[in-house]
Amino acid sequence: MESLGLILAYLAIGWVLQRTHSLPENSGLVLNQYVIHVAVPAMILLHLPSLEVSAAVLTPIFTPWAMFALAIGLVLLCSRLFKWGRDLTGAMLIVVPLGNTSFLGFPMVETFYGTSALPFAVLYDQAGSFLALALFTSVIAAHYANTQSGSKPSKKEQAVALLRFPPLIALLVALSVGQTEYPSMLQQLFEVLAATLVPVVMIAVGFQLKFKVLRADIPPFIIALSIKLLVLPLVALASFYWIGLNDVAAQVSVLEAAMPPMITAGALAMSAGLRPRLVAGIVGYGVVLGMATLPIMHWLTQQVLVA
C-alpha cells in the first residue's frame, strides 16, 4: 500500500502544479515525451530480457486485442441503442477501447506484482494497446473527425511513425540483443533512468487531469467508465477462470484490462474535435476512479484466480 500511496502523491503533485500554473501549459506534453523517449525504453531494455519465453507470453499479447474488439462492439451497440451522433460515437470508439496500459499500467503492475511482472505489462502495452492506437485509432479519428481536423495520415506515414516509436525500438532491441545483466555503467544507467518512470509519468498524468463534464454528457460518461473500468476486466477475469489460467501473466492481463482510458487516445479524440470536454472528463475521472477500482480488481483477481 505504501507504493500506491506514492503513486497518489505523485498524481496530486502534478494536479497541484497544473492548478497553480507553476509550470508552462505544455509541461505535461514535455514530461510525456521524456517518458516515451527515455524512461520507458530504459525500463524495457532493463526488464524484458529477463522474461522467460513460454506459452504464458501469449496471454498479454492476445488479451488486449480481445478487449479492444469487445469494447468496439459494446460502443457500437450503445450507439445504436441510444442513437448517438457521429461525434459522440467517434469519441467513444477512441477513448473506451484503449487503456492507460503504460503510463499508469507499468507503475500499477510494479506496485501489485513487482518488477518481475513488468515484461508482461510491456507485452500487453506494446503488442496490444500501442499497436491498436497506431493502426486503428488514428483511422477512427480521421473517419469521425470534424471537417476542421487534419487529413487522414497515409499508410506510409503511419508505418514510419510506428517504426520510429522509441519503446517499440527498445522492445525489438531487447528481444534481439538484450541482456539480463549489462556492463556495469550501462546497467546503472538503465536502472536510474527506469526508476524515473513512475514519478515522472504520474506527475505528467496529474498535470493533465480535467474534471469538467456537462450534465447532458453524464449518460455516455457513465457508460464509458463502466465498460472500461468494470466490464472489460471482469470479462477477462471470467475468461481466465473458465479456461483455467491463473499464472502471473493472466493476473497482469486482468489488471491491464482494468486500466482507465488512455490519455494519448483522449488527446487524439480531442484534437479531432470529437466531444473534447466529455473526453477530457472521461480521462480525468477515469484516472481518479481507477485509483479505487484497480486495487479492488487486483484483490478480486487474487480471490478468483489464486485463492
Buried (B, 14 or more C-beta within 10 A) or exposed (E): EEBBEBBBBBBEBBBEBBEEEEBEEEBBBEBBEBBBBBBBBBBBBBBBBBBEEEEBBEBBBEBBBBBBEBBBEBBBEBBEEEEBEEBBBBBBBBBBBBBBBBBBBBBBBBBBBEEEBBBBBBBBBBBBBBBBBBEBBBBBBBEBBEEEBEEBBEEEEBEEEBEEBBBBEBBBBBEEEBEEEBEEEEBEBBEEBBBBBBBBBBBBBBBBBBEEBEEEBEEBBEBBBEBBBBBBBBBBBEBBBEEEBBBBBBBBBBBBBBBBBBBBBBBBBBEBBBBBEBBBBBBBBBBBBBBEBBBEBBEBBEEBBEE
